[in-house]
Amino acid sequence: MGISSLHSWNLKIKTALNLEIDMKDLGICASIFDALLSNIINNVYPDNILPGENDLCSILNVSRTTIRAVLEKLQAKGVITKLPKKKTEINPIRNWNWLDHEILNALYDHLDHKELLSHVFYLRFTFEPRACALSALNSTIEDLNKMATAFAKMQQGLMQGDRALFKQGDIELHSSLFISSHNPFFASLSELIINTSVISIENTIESSQEDMQTALALHGKLIDAIRIKDPLEAQKIMNKLLQDSIAQIFTNNIPEYIAIFK
């Protein structure tokens, strides 16, 4: 093996080793992030003040580099505020980034599900029907093909009794609706809204084949309305889908705001 080949081989080995170390560090950071966020949500730290970096290193048995990376991530998500030469404050929960999927999942694991879902559905009622109306006006053949692909997954999930596949198709279809609106604000919001929509979709995957068939039929009508460029019908169908979903979750205790969207 020549010198240049040996150098190249050594470089590949070092790169692979560094990647392995980086991946390990990322896993540790993720675990520490989850642990700290869980403690914060459960009010483990008195007076809404986090322990100092050195104390956290000792408590969690990790390096200061790891702790600093986790604290920076928590601050970026609005959970804490790091003050120069002062202690780190825990922000009020209302100031957190609720549209961040990691924050949303953590809150869902620790807070009352019905309360959180009520907030999620209000957000969906506000945006999704209007995104469907714009999709009916602006969608392209490519957009319609993506909707058809997502819908086919829902059909396959129904036929096979595969709820995971049904849910995957459902989420992909709802995501495509925002993108196909071709409104840059909706497109930017799509990932954020879908992060919240996933929670409600996971809680409304219909419990019987008959309910799944009803939901599938409505989604099919929605795509048809978008295909024939009928914005009012598309908006109406999405509103109906959301009403059916919220009724399934809340049964006799439907949030009062539902009257606004009828």
GIBEL-V875659 format. One record per backbone hydrogen bond with DSSP energy under -1.0 kcal/mol. NH is the residue of the N-H (numbers start at 1). CO is the residue of the C=O. If there is no record, write none. Layout:
nh=NH co=CO
nh=NH co=CO
This chain:
nh=6 co=2
nh=7 co=3
nh=8 co=4
nh=9 co=5
nh=10 co=6
nh=11 co=7
nh=12 co=8
nh=13 co=9
nh=14 co=10
nh=15 co=11
nh=16 co=12
nh=17 co=13
nh=18 co=14
nh=19 co=15
nh=20 co=16
nh=21 co=17
nh=22 co=18
nh=23 co=19
nh=24 co=20
nh=25 co=21
nh=26 co=22
nh=27 co=23
nh=28 co=24
nh=29 co=25
nh=30 co=26
nh=31 co=27
nh=32 co=28
nh=33 co=29
nh=34 co=30
nh=35 co=31
nh=36 co=32
nh=37 co=33
nh=38 co=34
nh=39 co=35
nh=40 co=36
nh=41 co=37
nh=42 co=38
nh=43 co=40
nh=44 co=39
nh=48 co=45
nh=49 co=46
nh=50 co=88
nh=56 co=52
nh=57 co=53
nh=58 co=54
nh=59 co=55
nh=60 co=56
nh=61 co=57
nh=62 co=57
nh=67 co=63
nh=68 co=64
nh=69 co=65
nh=70 co=66
nh=71 co=67
nh=72 co=68
nh=73 co=69
nh=74 co=70
nh=75 co=71
nh=76 co=72
nh=77 co=73
nh=78 co=75
nh=79 co=74
nh=81 co=89
nh=86 co=83
nh=89 co=81
nh=90 co=48
nh=91 co=79
nh=95 co=92
nh=96 co=93
nh=97 co=77
nh=98 co=96
nh=100 co=97
nh=104 co=100
nh=105 co=101
nh=106 co=102
nh=107 co=103
nh=108 co=104
nh=109 co=105
nh=111 co=107
nh=116 co=112
nh=117 co=113
nh=118 co=114
nh=119 co=115
nh=120 co=116
nh=121 co=117
nh=122 co=118
nh=123 co=119
nh=124 co=120
nh=125 co=121
nh=126 co=122
nh=127 co=123
nh=128 co=124
nh=131 co=127
nh=132 co=128
nh=133 co=129
nh=134 co=130
nh=135 co=131
nh=136 co=132
nh=137 co=133
nh=138 co=134
nh=139 co=135
nh=144 co=140
nh=145 co=141
nh=146 co=142
nh=147 co=143
nh=148 co=144
nh=149 co=145
nh=150 co=146
nh=151 co=147
nh=152 co=148
nh=153 co=149
nh=154 co=150
nh=155 co=151
nh=156 co=152
nh=157 co=153
nh=158 co=154
nh=159 co=155
nh=160 co=156
nh=162 co=157
nh=166 co=162
nh=167 co=163
nh=168 co=164
nh=169 co=165
nh=170 co=166
nh=171 co=167
nh=172 co=168
nh=173 co=169
nh=174 co=170
nh=175 co=171
nh=176 co=172
nh=177 co=173
nh=178 co=174
nh=179 co=175
nh=180 co=176
nh=182 co=179
nh=187 co=183
nh=188 co=184
nh=189 co=185
nh=190 co=186
nh=193 co=189
nh=194 co=190
nh=195 co=191
nh=196 co=192
nh=197 co=193
nh=198 co=194
nh=200 co=196
nh=201 co=197
nh=202 co=198
nh=203 co=199
nh=204 co=201
nh=212 co=208
nh=213 co=209
nh=214 co=210
nh=215 co=211
nh=216 co=212
nh=217 co=213
nh=218 co=214
nh=219 co=215
nh=220 co=216
nh=221 co=217
nh=222 co=218
nh=223 co=219
nh=224 co=220
nh=225 co=221
nh=226 co=222
nh=227 co=223
nh=228 co=224
nh=229 co=226
nh=230 co=225
nh=234 co=230
nh=235 co=231
nh=236 co=232
nh=237 co=233
nh=238 co=234
nh=239 co=235
nh=240 co=236
nh=241 co=237
nh=242 co=238
nh=243 co=239
nh=244 co=240
nh=245 co=241
nh=246 co=242
nh=247 co=243
nh=248 co=244
nh=249 co=245
nh=250 co=246
nh=251 co=247
nh=253 co=250
nh=258 co=255
nh=259 co=256
nh=260 co=257
